[in-house]
Amino acid sequence: MKFILTFFLTILCLASSLYGFILAVDPYNKFGYNLFGFETKAVDFARQNKFIQVEHSKVPYTAFIMGSSSAHRYLTQEINRLTGLVSYNYSTQSATPEDYISMTRHILTKYKPKLLLLSMDFEVLNKNTKTDDMFFSSPLKKFLSEVPQEDLKTDFFNNTYFTTDAIIDSFKVVWVNLLGQANHAYLDNGDHVVEPIPKVLKINQFSFPDYTIDERRVDYLKKIVELGAKHGFKVIAFTSPVSYDHIQRLNANPTLKTKHAEFKRKLAEIFGEVYDFQNEGIKKYNSLQFFRDNNHPTHNFSTIVLERIFGKEDQENPDFGKLIKK
């Protein structure tokens, strides 16, 4: 009996110490902890890094692009070339309209924008797509006044941190900061570094649980439009490009096909019009030359998308970037 008690107490102490270590490192920045003052963590956190860049930059940005990780690779130099403005890429992983309204409000505290480009993923209007908990541990959360304070709290026990990956990444953070060299994915203007080309164009992300349009998120987007009218900046919305294989899988599911069409109609209703890159017109670009995976375009293809938005139509492929009006 004494052995069993000692064994379980030892396991409890080890587990508690290990979880305490993970919390102190906070490898995924879920709590905003950095007990050891490390320069970087297991991955780059766009919400934190880009917020700081926007907050403290001396560059007079007049154009901003927002979106999820699928919008990381829109080069600001190309936006500048096509618009004549000075741009910043404020895109971040797993972004939802909560991010977009907060980012817009943050921008307006520092800049006088003339243009906002908004890349819209199908899943972001789904009521059952969860807000990334990294949003709630970022400085952006203070710009989302509509959410009750109790909803902004982060649970002390987080399931993501009860995994072997969290343990490995915590030690990786220590190793990189003490003995290695920290590499960052984002440049000063929000641009993303160029990565190696993958070998296969895969469908890595395809999850749309119980798709229901979230009117609360619709309201966030409407408020961005209202802010544009109030502060004199133009809002251009477009559906985030996805591979042709991705489109085919959506169309093969009758429920998702219907919801996908509803998603586009809703965007056109909110913004007045939306450029659509989630249709059959994408078939021409279904290769690694244009996509890294099913919903992450390459830097070069991102420029083709921008050129379409700013007037360069493909006469032989009219569905590509087709303008949908309300």
Contacts in CASP RR format, 6 or more apart in sequence:
PFRMAT RR
TARGET T0000
AUTHOR 0000-0000-0000
METHOD contacts of the structure
MODEL  1
MKFILTFFLTILCLASSLYGFILAVDPYNKFGYNLFGFETKAVDFARQNK
FIQVEHSKVPYTAFIMGSSSAHRYLTQEINRLTGLVSYNYSTQSATPEDY
ISMTRHILTKYKPKLLLLSMDFEVLNKNTKTDDMFFSSPLKKFLSEVPQE
DLKTDFFNNTYFTTDAIIDSFKVVWVNLLGQANHAYLDNGDHVVEPIPKV
LKINQFSFPDYTIDERRVDYLKKIVELGAKHGFKVIAFTSPVSYDHIQRL
NANPTLKTKHAEFKRKLAEIFGEVYDFQNEGIKKYNSLQFFRDNNHPTHN
FSTIVLERIFGKEDQENPDFGKLIKK
18 167 0 8 1.000
19 161 0 8 1.000
19 162 0 8 1.000
21 170 0 8 1.000
22 161 0 8 1.000
22 166 0 8 1.000
22 167 0 8 1.000
22 170 0 8 1.000
23 31 0 8 1.000
23 33 0 8 1.000
23 161 0 8 1.000
24 33 0 8 1.000
24 35 0 8 1.000
24 36 0 8 1.000
25 33 0 8 1.000
25 35 0 8 1.000
25 36 0 8 1.000
25 38 0 8 1.000
25 41 0 8 1.000
25 170 0 8 1.000
25 173 0 8 1.000
25 174 0 8 1.000
26 32 0 8 1.000
26 33 0 8 1.000
26 34 0 8 1.000
26 35 0 8 1.000
26 41 0 8 1.000
27 41 0 8 1.000
27 42 0 8 1.000
27 43 0 8 1.000
27 166 0 8 1.000
27 169 0 8 1.000
27 170 0 8 1.000
27 172 0 8 1.000
27 173 0 8 1.000
28 41 0 8 1.000
28 42 0 8 1.000
28 43 0 8 1.000
28 134 0 8 1.000
28 160 0 8 1.000
28 161 0 8 1.000
28 166 0 8 1.000
28 169 0 8 1.000
29 41 0 8 1.000
29 45 0 8 1.000
29 48 0 8 1.000
29 134 0 8 1.000
29 137 0 8 1.000
29 138 0 8 1.000
30 133 0 8 1.000
30 134 0 8 1.000
30 137 0 8 1.000
30 154 0 8 1.000
30 158 0 8 1.000
30 160 0 8 1.000
30 161 0 8 1.000
31 137 0 8 1.000
31 154 0 8 1.000
31 158 0 8 1.000
32 137 0 8 1.000
36 174 0 8 1.000
36 177 0 8 1.000
38 173 0 8 1.000
38 174 0 8 1.000
38 177 0 8 1.000
39 177 0 8 1.000
39 182 0 8 1.000
40 173 0 8 1.000
40 176 0 8 1.000
40 177 0 8 1.000
40 182 0 8 1.000
40 183 0 8 1.000
40 184 0 8 1.000
41 173 0 8 1.000
42 169 0 8 1.000
42 170 0 8 1.000
42 172 0 8 1.000
42 173 0 8 1.000
43 169 0 8 1.000
44 184 0 8 1.000
44 185 0 8 1.000
44 186 0 8 1.000
45 134 0 8 1.000
45 138 0 8 1.000
46 72 0 8 1.000
46 91 0 8 1.000
46 92 0 8 1.000
46 93 0 8 1.000
46 186 0 8 1.000
47 92 0 8 1.000
47 93 0 8 1.000
47 99 0 8 1.000
47 134 0 8 1.000
47 135 0 8 1.000
47 138 0 8 1.000
47 139 0 8 1.000
47 140 0 8 1.000
48 138 0 8 1.000
48 139 0 8 1.000
49 184 0 8 1.000
49 186 0 8 1.000
50 89 0 8 1.000
50 90 0 8 1.000
50 92 0 8 1.000
50 186 0 8 1.000
50 190 0 8 1.000
51 106 0 8 1.000
51 138 0 8 1.000
51 139 0 8 1.000
51 140 0 8 1.000
52 139 0 8 1.000
53 88 0 8 1.000
53 186 0 8 1.000
53 188 0 8 1.000
53 189 0 8 1.000
53 190 0 8 1.000
54 61 0 8 1.000
54 88 0 8 1.000
54 90 0 8 1.000
54 106 0 8 1.000
54 107 0 8 1.000
54 110 0 8 1.000
55 106 0 8 1.000
55 110 0 8 1.000
55 139 0 8 1.000
57 88 0 8 1.000
57 188 0 8 1.000
59 86 0 8 1.000
59 88 0 8 1.000
59 189 0 8 1.000
60 86 0 8 1.000
60 111 0 8 1.000
61 86 0 8 1.000
61 87 0 8 1.000
61 88 0 8 1.000
61 107 0 8 1.000
61 111 0 8 1.000
61 113 0 8 1.000
62 85 0 8 1.000
62 86 0 8 1.000
62 87 0 8 1.000
62 111 0 8 1.000
62 112 0 8 1.000
62 113 0 8 1.000
62 114 0 8 1.000
62 115 0 8 1.000
63 79 0 8 1.000
63 80 0 8 1.000
63 83 0 8 1.000
63 85 0 8 1.000
63 86 0 8 1.000
63 87 0 8 1.000
63 88 0 8 1.000
63 113 0 8 1.000
63 114 0 8 1.000
63 115 0 8 1.000
63 116 0 8 1.000
63 117 0 8 1.000
64 87 0 8 1.000
64 88 0 8 1.000
64 89 0 8 1.000
64 90 0 8 1.000
64 103 0 8 1.000
64 107 0 8 1.000
64 113 0 8 1.000
64 115 0 8 1.000
64 116 0 8 1.000
64 117 0 8 1.000
65 71 0 8 1.000
65 74 0 8 1.000
65 76 0 8 1.000
65 79 0 8 1.000
65 87 0 8 1.000
65 88 0 8 1.000
65 89 0 8 1.000
65 90 0 8 1.000
65 91 0 8 1.000
65 116 0 8 1.000
65 117 0 8 1.000
65 118 0 8 1.000
65 119 0 8 1.000
66 90 0 8 1.000
66 91 0 8 1.000
66 95 0 8 1.000
66 99 0 8 1.000
66 100 0 8 1.000
66 103 0 8 1.000
66 104 0 8 1.000
66 116 0 8 1.000
66 117 0 8 1.000
66 118 0 8 1.000
66 119 0 8 1.000
67 90 0 8 1.000
67 91 0 8 1.000
67 92 0 8 1.000
67 95 0 8 1.000
67 99 0 8 1.000
67 100 0 8 1.000
67 118 0 8 1.000
67 119 0 8 1.000
67 120 0 8 1.000
67 121 0 8 1.000
67 240 0 8 1.000
68 91 0 8 1.000
68 92 0 8 1.000
68 93 0 8 1.000
68 94 0 8 1.000
68 95 0 8 1.000
68 119 0 8 1.000
68 121 0 8 1.000
68 124 0 8 1.000
68 240 0 8 1.000
69 91 0 8 1.000
69 92 0 8 1.000
69 93 0 8 1.000
69 94 0 8 1.000
69 95 0 8 1.000
69 296 0 8 1.000
70 91 0 8 1.000
70 119 0 8 1.000
70 121 0 8 1.000
70 240 0 8 1.000
70 241 0 8 1.000
70 242 0 8 1.000
70 295 0 8 1.000
70 296 0 8 1.000
70 297 0 8 1.000
71 89 0 8 1.000
71 91 0 8 1.000
71 119 0 8 1.000
71 240 0 8 1.000
71 302 0 8 1.000
72 89 0 8 1.000
72 91 0 8 1.000
72 185 0 8 1.000
72 192 0 8 1.000
72 296 0 8 1.000
73 192 0 8 1.000
73 296 0 8 1.000
73 297 0 8 1.000
73 298 0 8 1.000
73 299 0 8 1.000
73 302 0 8 1.000
74 89 0 8 1.000
74 91 0 8 1.000
74 117 0 8 1.000
74 119 0 8 1.000
74 302 0 8 1.000
74 303 0 8 1.000
74 305 0 8 1.000
74 306 0 8 1.000
75 89 0 8 1.000
75 191 0 8 1.000
75 299 0 8 1.000
75 302 0 8 1.000
75 303 0 8 1.000
76 87 0 8 1.000
76 88 0 8 1.000
76 89 0 8 1.000
76 189 0 8 1.000
76 190 0 8 1.000
76 191 0 8 1.000
77 191 0 8 1.000
78 302 0 8 1.000
78 303 0 8 1.000
78 306 0 8 1.000
79 85 0 8 1.000
79 87 0 8 1.000
79 117 0 8 1.000
79 306 0 8 1.000
80 86 0 8 1.000
80 87 0 8 1.000
82 306 0 8 1.000
82 307 0 8 1.000
82 310 0 8 1.000
83 115 0 8 1.000
83 310 0 8 1.000
85 114 0 8 1.000
85 115 0 8 1.000
87 115 0 8 1.000
87 189 0 8 1.000
88 189 0 8 1.000
88 190 0 8 1.000
89 189 0 8 1.000
89 190 0 8 1.000
89 191 0 8 1.000
89 192 0 8 1.000
90 103 0 8 1.000
90 107 0 8 1.000
90 190 0 8 1.000
91 119 0 8 1.000
91 190 0 8 1.000
92 99 0 8 1.000
93 132 0 8 1.000
93 134 0 8 1.000
94 132 0 8 1.000
94 134 0 8 1.000
95 124 0 8 1.000
95 132 0 8 1.000
96 124 0 8 1.000
96 129 0 8 1.000
96 131 0 8 1.000
96 132 0 8 1.000
96 135 0 8 1.000
96 217 0 8 1.000
97 124 0 8 1.000
97 125 0 8 1.000
97 217 0 8 1.000
97 218 0 8 1.000
97 220 0 8 1.000
97 221 0 8 1.000
98 131 0 8 1.000
98 135 0 8 1.000
98 144 0 8 1.000
98 147 0 8 1.000
98 217 0 8 1.000
98 220 0 8 1.000
99 132 0 8 1.000
99 135 0 8 1.000
99 140 0 8 1.000
100 118 0 8 1.000
100 220 0 8 1.000
100 221 0 8 1.000
100 224 0 8 1.000
101 143 0 8 1.000
101 144 0 8 1.000
101 220 0 8 1.000
101 221 0 8 1.000
101 223 0 8 1.000
101 224 0 8 1.000
102 135 0 8 1.000
102 140 0 8 1.000
102 141 0 8 1.000
102 143 0 8 1.000
102 144 0 8 1.000
103 140 0 8 1.000
103 143 0 8 1.000
104 116 0 8 1.000
104 224 0 8 1.000
104 227 0 8 1.000
105 143 0 8 1.000
105 227 0 8 1.000
106 140 0 8 1.000
106 143 0 8 1.000
107 113 0 8 1.000
108 227 0 8 1.000
108 231 0 8 1.000
112 231 0 8 1.000
113 231 0 8 1.000
113 233 0 8 1.000
114 232 0 8 1.000
114 233 0 8 1.000
114 234 0 8 1.000
115 233 0 8 1.000
115 234 0 8 1.000
115 236 0 8 1.000
116 224 0 8 1.000
116 228 0 8 1.000
116 233 0 8 1.000
116 234 0 8 1.000
116 235 0 8 1.000
116 236 0 8 1.000
117 236 0 8 1.000
117 238 0 8 1.000
117 309 0 8 1.000
118 221 0 8 1.000
118 224 0 8 1.000
118 235 0 8 1.000
118 236 0 8 1.000
118 237 0 8 1.000
118 238 0 8 1.000
118 271 0 8 1.000
119 238 0 8 1.000
119 239 0 8 1.000
119 240 0 8 1.000
120 237 0 8 1.000
120 238 0 8 1.000
120 239 0 8 1.000
120 240 0 8 1.000
120 267 0 8 1.000
120 274 0 8 1.000
121 239 0 8 1.000
121 240 0 8 1.000
121 295 0 8 1.000
122 208 0 8 1.000
122 239 0 8 1.000
122 240 0 8 1.000
122 242 0 8 1.000
122 250 0 8 1.000
122 260 0 8 1.000
122 263 0 8 1.000
122 278 0 8 1.000
123 129 0 8 1.000
123 207 0 8 1.000
123 208 0 8 1.000
124 217 0 8 1.000
125 213 0 8 1.000
125 214 0 8 1.000
125 217 0 8 1.000
125 218 0 8 1.000
125 263 0 8 1.000
125 266 0 8 1.000
125 267 0 8 1.000
126 208 0 8 1.000
126 209 0 8 1.000
126 210 0 8 1.000
126 211 0 8 1.000
126 212 0 8 1.000
126 213 0 8 1.000
126 214 0 8 1.000
127 212 0 8 1.000
127 213 0 8 1.000
127 214 0 8 1.000
127 216 0 8 1.000
127 217 0 8 1.000
128 209 0 8 1.000
128 210 0 8 1.000
128 211 0 8 1.000
128 212 0 8 1.000
129 208 0 8 1.000
129 209 0 8 1.000
133 154 0 8 1.000
133 158 0 8 1.000
135 141 0 8 1.000
136 152 0 8 1.000
136 153 0 8 1.000
136 154 0 8 1.000
137 154 0 8 1.000
141 147 0 8 1.000
141 152 0 8 1.000
144 152 0 8 1.000
146 216 0 8 1.000
146 220 0 8 1.000
160 166 0 8 1.000
176 182 0 8 1.000
184 193 0 8 1.000
185 192 0 8 1.000
185 193 0 8 1.000
186 192 0 8 1.000
186 193 0 8 1.000
187 193 0 8 1.000
192 299 0 8 1.000
194 299 0 8 1.000
195 292 0 8 1.000
197 288 0 8 1.000
197 292 0 8 1.000
197 298 0 8 1.000
198 288 0 8 1.000
198 292 0 8 1.000
198 293 0 8 1.000
199 288 0 8 1.000
200 288 0 8 1.000
201 243 0 8 1.000
201 245 0 8 1.000
201 286 0 8 1.000
201 287 0 8 1.000
201 288 0 8 1.000
201 291 0 8 1.000
201 292 0 8 1.000
201 293 0 8 1.000
201 294 0 8 1.000
202 293 0 8 1.000
202 294 0 8 1.000
203 243 0 8 1.000
203 245 0 8 1.000
203 246 0 8 1.000
203 249 0 8 1.000
203 293 0 8 1.000
203 294 0 8 1.000
204 293 0 8 1.000
204 294 0 8 1.000
204 295 0 8 1.000
205 293 0 8 1.000
205 294 0 8 1.000
205 295 0 8 1.000
206 246 0 8 1.000
206 249 0 8 1.000
206 294 0 8 1.000
208 256 0 8 1.000
208 259 0 8 1.000
211 255 0 8 1.000
211 256 0 8 1.000
211 259 0 8 1.000
213 259 0 8 1.000
213 262 0 8 1.000
213 263 0 8 1.000
213 266 0 8 1.000
218 266 0 8 1.000
218 270 0 8 1.000
221 270 0 8 1.000
221 271 0 8 1.000
222 270 0 8 1.000
224 235 0 8 1.000
225 235 0 8 1.000
225 270 0 8 1.000
225 271 0 8 1.000
227 233 0 8 1.000
228 234 0 8 1.000
228 235 0 8 1.000
235 271 0 8 1.000
236 271 0 8 1.000
236 275 0 8 1.000
236 309 0 8 1.000
237 267 0 8 1.000
237 270 0 8 1.000
237 271 0 8 1.000
237 273 0 8 1.000
237 274 0 8 1.000
237 275 0 8 1.000
238 274 0 8 1.000
238 275 0 8 1.000
238 276 0 8 1.000
238 277 0 8 1.000
238 305 0 8 1.000
238 309 0 8 1.000
238 321 0 8 1.000
239 264 0 8 1.000
239 267 0 8 1.000
239 274 0 8 1.000
239 275 0 8 1.000
239 276 0 8 1.000
239 277 0 8 1.000
239 278 0 8 1.000
240 277 0 8 1.000
240 278 0 8 1.000
240 295 0 8 1.000
241 277 0 8 1.000
241 278 0 8 1.000
241 282 0 8 1.000
241 285 0 8 1.000
241 291 0 8 1.000
241 295 0 8 1.000
241 297 0 8 1.000
241 301 0 8 1.000
241 305 0 8 1.000
242 277 0 8 1.000
242 278 0 8 1.000
242 282 0 8 1.000
242 294 0 8 1.000
242 295 0 8 1.000
243 282 0 8 1.000
243 285 0 8 1.000
243 286 0 8 1.000
243 291 0 8 1.000
243 293 0 8 1.000
243 294 0 8 1.000
243 295 0 8 1.000
244 280 0 8 1.000
244 282 0 8 1.000
244 283 0 8 1.000
244 285 0 8 1.000
244 286 0 8 1.000
245 286 0 8 1.000
245 294 0 8 1.000
246 294 0 8 1.000
246 295 0 8 1.000
247 278 0 8 1.000
247 279 0 8 1.000
247 280 0 8 1.000
247 282 0 8 1.000
247 283 0 8 1.000
250 256 0 8 1.000
250 257 0 8 1.000
250 260 0 8 1.000
250 278 0 8 1.000
251 257 0 8 1.000
251 260 0 8 1.000
260 278 0 8 1.000
264 274 0 8 1.000
264 276 0 8 1.000
264 278 0 8 1.000
264 324 0 8 1.000
265 324 0 8 1.000
265 326 0 8 1.000
267 274 0 8 1.000
267 324 0 8 1.000
268 274 0 8 1.000
268 324 0 8 1.000
268 325 0 8 1.000
268 326 0 8 1.000
269 326 0 8 1.000
272 325 0 8 1.000
272 326 0 8 1.000
273 323 0 8 1.000
273 324 0 8 1.000
273 325 0 8 1.000
273 326 0 8 1.000
274 323 0 8 1.000
274 324 0 8 1.000
275 308 0 8 1.000
275 309 0 8 1.000
275 321 0 8 1.000
275 322 0 8 1.000
275 323 0 8 1.000
275 324 0 8 1.000
276 319 0 8 1.000
276 321 0 8 1.000
276 322 0 8 1.000
276 323 0 8 1.000
276 324 0 8 1.000
277 305 0 8 1.000
277 308 0 8 1.000
277 320 0 8 1.000
277 321 0 8 1.000
279 319 0 8 1.000
279 320 0 8 1.000
279 321 0 8 1.000
279 322 0 8 1.000
280 319 0 8 1.000
281 317 0 8 1.000
281 319 0 8 1.000
281 320 0 8 1.000
281 321 0 8 1.000
281 322 0 8 1.000
282 320 0 8 1.000
284 317 0 8 1.000
284 320 0 8 1.000
285 291 0 8 1.000
285 301 0 8 1.000
285 304 0 8 1.000
285 320 0 8 1.000
288 298 0 8 1.000
289 298 0 8 1.000
289 300 0 8 1.000
289 301 0 8 1.000
290 297 0 8 1.000
290 298 0 8 1.000
290 300 0 8 1.000
290 301 0 8 1.000
290 304 0 8 1.000
291 297 0 8 1.000
291 298 0 8 1.000
291 301 0 8 1.000
292 298 0 8 1.000
297 305 0 8 1.000
305 321 0 8 1.000
308 314 0 8 1.000
308 320 0 8 1.000
308 321 0 8 1.000
309 321 0 8 1.000
314 320 0 8 1.000
END
